[in-house]
Amino acid sequence: MQTLRILLAVLALVFLAAPMAAAPAPAGAMVDNLKTAYEGESNAHARYVAFAMQADREGYGEVASLFRAAARAEQIHAENHAAVLRRLGVVPVVRVEGPVVGTTRDNLIAAIEGETAERDRMYPEFITNARSAGDANAVRTLTWAWEAEKDHAFLCAMALMNLDQLKGSRAVEYYVCPGCGHTMTKEQLAACPTCRTRKEKAERIV
Ligand SMILES: [Fe+2]
């Protein structure tokens, strides 16, 4: 039942409206937001690497592949956020916490909670703020991450729904856009719909 509730929440919110314009915001808040996003993405990368190892230990090869692909995507988001911070004259600093690792089922639930929070609250708020500040670079990096978190929330929800069938599965191919972190299954591989990077440049993750 918990799985069903999570899945319904994910599916109901996949097609969110674009963040609304808001009153002008001070650039200082935008920098703080970029720092928060940078730290969040850096920690998500570490968390997904650990989740992938746990999935392999439990014999969920396909889920391990998904976590490795998500880890690479989060790393790309962190690098993109850091590049914008440097252009603003800010040295990116991050403290990576030791990830809390449970069973693969627990880890998928935690991943969905994290991705949906970023998708539904954090990134829409940060993008609106960056637009108000008039910073195109910040808007772009935050929007690219926001788009990829939608992918991750959906893919993790699918994995959770099918987890029983994935026991004993082997690693599978995922593809990650090196520009924005857009995450695709082998069947979905195409030019990136977010940043238009050609499909030949997508990184193969297994
Ligand atoms: Fe992309």
Residues whose N, C-alpha, C, O or C-beta is under 5 A from the ligand:
A	BS01	LIG	C177 G179 C180 G181 H182 C192 T194 C195 R196 T197
